[in-house]
Every structure is written in structure tokens, then in C-alpha cells.
Amino acid sequence: MGKVTQVNEEALLADIERQLVEEFPHIPSEVVDAVIREERARFTYSRVREFVPLFVEKHTREQLRARSN
């Protein structure tokens, strides 16, 4: 994975959101979006951005699974 730019990070997170909305069809897309924003905010001041989308996806998926149970 090359250097993640702001635009690239946005595109990756948009793809992640689409995947998670499909994976959790019983959870409203607005909730998925809110959880992604919340998780992304945890990394606001991270200097190394390459893994932010990966961490956001992992933590969001965990939260959505917890809401599904």
C-alpha cells in the first residue's frame, strides 16, 4: 500500500462504508456512517495515515457485530 493521501483515505473509507452497509443490511446506513466517523475521529491526530482505513474498518465491524447481537 502506498502513501495514503487525504483523497485516497476518503475513497477507501467510502468503499469500506459500502461494504459494511452490504454486510450489515439490518443496520441503517446512517448508523454505519456514524460509527465510521466516530472510529475515524479516534485517529485524527495520527501522523501515520496508511493504516487508518484498516483500523477504522476493523473497529467499525466489531461495533456493528456487537449491535447485531
N, CA, C and O atoms as a GROMACS GRO file, in nm:
protein
  276
    1MET      N    1   0.086  -0.117   0.000
    1MET     CA    2   0.000   0.000   0.000
    1MET      C    3   0.090   0.122   0.000
    1MET      O    4   0.179   0.134   0.084
    2GLY      N    5   0.067   0.213  -0.092
    2GLY     CA    6   0.146   0.335  -0.099
    2GLY      C    7   0.100   0.436   0.004
    2GLY      O    8   0.014   0.408   0.088
    3LYS      N    9   0.158   0.554  -0.005
    3LYS     CA   10   0.123   0.660   0.089
    3LYS      C   11  -0.025   0.697   0.073
    3LYS      O   12  -0.074   0.714  -0.039
    4VAL      N   13  -0.093   0.708   0.185
    4VAL     CA   14  -0.235   0.742   0.183
    4VAL      C   15  -0.250   0.892   0.189
    4VAL      O   16  -0.206   0.956   0.285
    5THR      N   17  -0.312   0.948   0.088
    5THR     CA   18  -0.341   1.091   0.087
    5THR      C   19  -0.481   1.111   0.141
    5THR      O   20  -0.557   1.015   0.157
    6GLN      N   21  -0.515   1.235   0.169
    6GLN     CA   22  -0.649   1.266   0.221
    6GLN      C   23  -0.757   1.216   0.125
    6GLN      O   24  -0.856   1.156   0.168
    7VAL      N   25  -0.738   1.242  -0.004
    7VAL     CA   26  -0.837   1.199  -0.104
    7VAL      C   27  -0.844   1.048  -0.110
    7VAL      O   28  -0.953   0.990  -0.117
    8ASN      N   29  -0.729   0.984  -0.108
    8ASN     CA   30  -0.722   0.839  -0.111
    8ASN      C   31  -0.790   0.779   0.012
    8ASN      O   32  -0.863   0.681   0.001
    9GLU      N   33  -0.765   0.838   0.129
    9GLU     CA   34  -0.826   0.791   0.252
    9GLU      C   35  -0.977   0.803   0.244
    9GLU      O   36  -1.049   0.712   0.286
   10GLU      N   37  -1.027   0.914   0.192
   10GLU     CA   38  -1.171   0.933   0.176
   10GLU      C   39  -1.230   0.825   0.087
   10GLU      O   40  -1.335   0.768   0.118
   11ALA      N   41  -1.163   0.796  -0.024
   11ALA     CA   42  -1.213   0.694  -0.117
   11ALA      C   43  -1.213   0.556  -0.052
   11ALA      O   44  -1.308   0.480  -0.068
   12LEU      N   45  -1.108   0.525   0.020
   12LEU     CA   46  -1.101   0.396   0.089
   12LEU      C   47  -1.212   0.383   0.192
   12LEU      O   48  -1.276   0.278   0.202
   13LEU      N   49  -1.236   0.489   0.268
   13LEU     CA   50  -1.340   0.485   0.370
   13LEU      C   51  -1.479   0.476   0.307
   13LEU      O   52  -1.568   0.412   0.363
   14ALA      N   53  -1.498   0.540   0.193
   14ALA     CA   54  -1.627   0.529   0.122
   14ALA      C   55  -1.650   0.385   0.076
   14ALA      O   56  -1.761   0.334   0.086
   15ASP      N   57  -1.545   0.320   0.027
   15ASP     CA   58  -1.556   0.180  -0.014
   15ASP      C   59  -1.586   0.091   0.107
   15ASP      O   60  -1.669   0.000   0.098
   16ILE      N   61  -1.520   0.118   0.217
   16ILE     CA   62  -1.542   0.041   0.340
   16ILE      C   63  -1.687   0.057   0.384
   16ILE      O   64  -1.752  -0.040   0.423
   17GLU      N   65  -1.737   0.180   0.379
   17GLU     CA   66  -1.876   0.204   0.420
   17GLU      C   67  -1.973   0.124   0.332
   17GLU      O   68  -2.066   0.062   0.384
   18ARG      N   69  -1.951   0.125   0.201
   18ARG     CA   70  -2.038   0.048   0.111
   18ARG      C   71  -2.034  -0.102   0.146
   18ARG      O   72  -2.138  -0.168   0.149
   19GLN      N   73  -1.915  -0.152   0.173
   19GLN     CA   74  -1.902  -0.294   0.207
   19GLN      C   75  -1.976  -0.327   0.337
   19GLN      O   76  -2.044  -0.429   0.346
   20LEU      N   77  -1.961  -0.240   0.436
   20LEU     CA   78  -2.024  -0.266   0.566
   20LEU      C   79  -2.176  -0.252   0.560
   20LEU      O   80  -2.247  -0.324   0.629
   21VAL      N   81  -2.225  -0.160   0.478
   21VAL     CA   82  -2.370  -0.146   0.460
   21VAL      C   83  -2.426  -0.275   0.398
   21VAL      O   84  -2.534  -0.320   0.436
   22GLU      N   85  -2.353  -0.333   0.304
   22GLU     CA   86  -2.395  -0.460   0.243
   22GLU      C   87  -2.384  -0.575   0.342
   22GLU      O   88  -2.469  -0.664   0.345
   23GLU      N   89  -2.279  -0.573   0.422
   23GLU     CA   90  -2.255  -0.681   0.518
   23GLU      C   91  -2.356  -0.680   0.633
   23GLU      O   92  -2.388  -0.785   0.689
   24PHE      N   93  -2.404  -0.561   0.669
   24PHE     CA   94  -2.498  -0.545   0.779
   24PHE      C   95  -2.625  -0.476   0.729
   24PHE      O   96  -2.652  -0.361   0.767
   25PRO      N   97  -2.704  -0.543   0.644
   25PRO     CA   98  -2.821  -0.477   0.583
   25PRO      C   99  -2.929  -0.439   0.684
   25PRO      O  100  -3.012  -0.353   0.655
   26HIS      N  101  -2.930  -0.502   0.801
   26HIS     CA  102  -3.030  -0.473   0.903
   26HIS      C  103  -2.995  -0.348   0.986
   26HIS      O  104  -3.076  -0.302   1.066
   27ILE      N  105  -2.875  -0.294   0.967
   27ILE     CA  106  -2.834  -0.172   1.037
   27ILE      C  107  -2.844  -0.057   0.937
   27ILE      O  108  -2.786  -0.064   0.829
   28PRO      N  109  -2.917   0.050   0.972
   28PRO     CA  110  -2.932   0.162   0.879
   28PRO      C  111  -2.798   0.220   0.836
   28PRO      O  112  -2.704   0.226   0.915
   29SER      N  113  -2.790   0.261   0.711
   29SER     CA  114  -2.664   0.316   0.657
   29SER      C  115  -2.620   0.439   0.735
   29SER      O  116  -2.500   0.467   0.744
   30GLU      N  117  -2.716   0.513   0.790
   30GLU     CA  118  -2.680   0.631   0.870
   30GLU      C  119  -2.603   0.590   0.996
   30GLU      O  120  -2.512   0.662   1.039
   31VAL      N  121  -2.638   0.476   1.053
   31VAL     CA  122  -2.569   0.426   1.172
   31VAL      C  123  -2.428   0.382   1.134
   31VAL      O  124  -2.332   0.411   1.205
   32VAL      N  125  -2.416   0.312   1.023
   32VAL     CA  126  -2.284   0.268   0.975
   32VAL      C  127  -2.196   0.390   0.954
   32VAL      O  128  -2.080   0.393   0.996
   33ASP      N  129  -2.250   0.491   0.888
   33ASP     CA  130  -2.175   0.615   0.863
   33ASP      C  131  -2.132   0.680   0.994
   33ASP      O  132  -2.018   0.725   1.007
   34ALA      N  133  -2.222   0.686   1.091
   34ALA     CA  134  -2.190   0.748   1.220
   34ALA      C  135  -2.079   0.672   1.294
   34ALA      O  136  -1.991   0.734   1.353
   35VAL      N  137  -2.084   0.541   1.289
   35VAL     CA  138  -1.981   0.460   1.356
   35VAL      C  139  -1.846   0.480   1.287
   35VAL      O  140  -1.743   0.490   1.353
   36ILE      N  141  -1.847   0.485   1.155
   36ILE     CA  142  -1.722   0.508   1.081
   36ILE      C  143  -1.664   0.644   1.119
   36ILE      O  144  -1.544   0.655   1.143
   37ARG      N  145  -1.747   0.746   1.125
   37ARG     CA  146  -1.699   0.880   1.164
   37ARG      C  147  -1.641   0.879   1.305
   37ARG      O  148  -1.536   0.938   1.332
   38GLU      N  149  -1.711   0.812   1.394
   38GLU     CA  150  -1.666   0.802   1.533
   38GLU      C  151  -1.530   0.733   1.541
   38GLU      O  152  -1.440   0.779   1.611
   39GLU      N  153  -1.518   0.622   1.471
   39GLU     CA  154  -1.391   0.548   1.472
   39GLU      C  155  -1.280   0.627   1.405
   39GLU      O  156  -1.166   0.627   1.452
   40ARG      N  157  -1.312   0.694   1.297
   40ARG     CA  158  -1.210   0.774   1.227
   40ARG      C  159  -1.161   0.888   1.317
   40ARG      O  160  -1.042   0.922   1.314
   41ALA      N  161  -1.249   0.945   1.395
   41ALA     CA  162  -1.212   1.055   1.484
   41ALA      C  163  -1.105   1.012   1.584
   41ALA      O  164  -1.026   1.094   1.630
   42ARG      N  165  -1.104   0.884   1.618
   42ARG     CA  166  -1.002   0.834   1.711
   42ARG      C  167  -0.861   0.852   1.656
   42ARG      O  168  -0.764   0.857   1.731
   43PHE      N  169  -0.850   0.861   1.523
   43PHE     CA  170  -0.720   0.867   1.458
   43PHE      C  171  -0.691   1.005   1.398
   43PHE      O  172  -0.601   1.018   1.315
   44THR      N  173  -0.764   1.105   1.441
   44THR     CA  174  -0.750   1.240   1.385
   44THR      C  175  -0.606   1.289   1.389
   44THR      O  176  -0.558   1.348   1.292
   45TYR      N  177  -0.538   1.265   1.498
   45TYR     CA  178  -0.403   1.319   1.515
   45TYR      C  179  -0.293   1.217   1.485
   45TYR      O  180  -0.176   1.240   1.517
   46SER      N  181  -0.330   1.107   1.424
   46SER     CA  182  -0.229   1.007   1.387
   46SER      C  183  -0.144   1.061   1.273
   46SER      O  184  -0.197   1.106   1.171
   47ARG      N  185  -0.016   1.055   1.290
   47ARG     CA  186   0.074   1.103   1.185
   47ARG      C  187   0.089   1.001   1.073
   47ARG      O  188   0.104   1.038   0.956
   48VAL      N  189   0.086   0.875   1.108
   48VAL     CA  190   0.097   0.770   1.008
   48VAL      C  191  -0.046   0.734   0.966
   48VAL      O  192  -0.121   0.675   1.044
   49ARG      N  193  -0.081   0.768   0.843
   49ARG     CA  194  -0.219   0.753   0.795
   49ARG      C  195  -0.243   0.622   0.720
   49ARG      O  196  -0.358   0.585   0.696
   50GLU      N  197  -0.137   0.552   0.683
   50GLU     CA  198  -0.151   0.435   0.597
   50GLU      C  199  -0.250   0.331   0.650
   50GLU      O  200  -0.321   0.268   0.572
   51PHE      N  201  -0.254   0.313   0.782
   51PHE     CA  202  -0.336   0.206   0.838
   51PHE      C  203  -0.468   0.255   0.895
   51PHE      O  204  -0.546   0.175   0.947
   52VAL      N  205  -0.496   0.383   0.887
   52VAL     CA  206  -0.620   0.437   0.943
   52VAL      C  207  -0.742   0.367   0.882
   52VAL      O  208  -0.828   0.322   0.957
   53PRO      N  209  -0.754   0.356   0.749
   53PRO     CA  210  -0.873   0.288   0.696
   53PRO      C  211  -0.887   0.144   0.746
   53PRO      O  212  -0.998   0.099   0.775
   54LEU      N  213  -0.777   0.073   0.758
   54LEU     CA  214  -0.780  -0.064   0.808
   54LEU      C  215  -0.832  -0.068   0.952
   54LEU      O  216  -0.918  -0.149   0.984
   55PHE      N  217  -0.779   0.018   1.037
   55PHE     CA  218  -0.822   0.022   1.177
   55PHE      C  219  -0.967   0.066   1.189
   55PHE      O  220  -1.042   0.011   1.270
   56VAL      N  221  -1.007   0.164   1.109
   56VAL     CA  222  -1.146   0.210   1.112
   56VAL      C  223  -1.239   0.095   1.072
   56VAL      O  224  -1.341   0.073   1.136
   57GLU      N  225  -1.202   0.024   0.967
   57GLU     CA  226  -1.285  -0.090   0.923
   57GLU      C  227  -1.296  -0.195   1.032
   57GLU      O  228  -1.405  -0.244   1.061
   58LYS      N  229  -1.184  -0.230   1.092
   58LYS     CA  230  -1.181  -0.334   1.196
   58LYS      C  231  -1.268  -0.294   1.315
   58LYS      O  232  -1.352  -0.373   1.360
   59HIS      N  233  -1.250  -0.173   1.365
   59HIS     CA  234  -1.324  -0.129   1.483
   59HIS      C  235  -1.472  -0.108   1.452
   59HIS      O  236  -1.558  -0.138   1.535
   60THR      N  237  -1.502  -0.058   1.333
   60THR     CA  238  -1.642  -0.040   1.294
   60THR      C  239  -1.712  -0.174   1.283
   60THR      O  240  -1.824  -0.191   1.332
   61ARG      N  241  -1.647  -0.269   1.219
   61ARG     CA  242  -1.706  -0.403   1.204
   61ARG      C  243  -1.734  -0.464   1.342
   61ARG      O  244  -1.838  -0.525   1.363
   62GLU      N  245  -1.641  -0.448   1.436
   62GLU     CA  246  -1.660  -0.500   1.572
   62GLU      C  247  -1.783  -0.436   1.637
   62GLU      O  248  -1.864  -0.505   1.699
   63GLN      N  249  -1.795  -0.305   1.622
   63GLN     CA  250  -1.910  -0.235   1.682
   63GLN      C  251  -2.041  -0.279   1.618
   63GLN      O  252  -2.141  -0.298   1.687
   64LEU      N  253  -2.042  -0.294   1.487
   64LEU     CA  254  -2.164  -0.334   1.418
   64LEU      C  255  -2.203  -0.477   1.455
   64LEU      O  256  -2.321  -0.508   1.470
   65ARG      N  257  -2.105  -0.564   1.470
   65ARG     CA  258  -2.134  -0.701   1.514
   65ARG      C  259  -2.194  -0.700   1.654
   65ARG      O  260  -2.289  -0.773   1.682
   66ALA      N  261  -2.140  -0.617   1.742
   66ALA     CA  262  -2.192  -0.608   1.878
   66ALA      C  263  -2.337  -0.558   1.877
   66ALA      O  264  -2.419  -0.604   1.957
   67ARG      N  265  -2.368  -0.465   1.788
   67ARG     CA  266  -2.505  -0.413   1.778
   67ARG      C  267  -2.599  -0.518   1.720
   67ARG      O  268  -2.720  -0.512   1.741
   68SER      N  269  -2.544  -0.613   1.646
   68SER     CA  270  -2.626  -0.716   1.582
   68SER      C  271  -2.668  -0.826   1.679
   68SER      O  272  -2.765  -0.898   1.654
   69ASN      N  273  -2.595  -0.839   1.788
   69ASN     CA  274  -2.624  -0.948   1.884
   69ASN      C  275  -2.731  -0.911   1.981
   69ASN      O  276  -2.765  -0.992   2.068
   0.00000   0.00000   0.00000
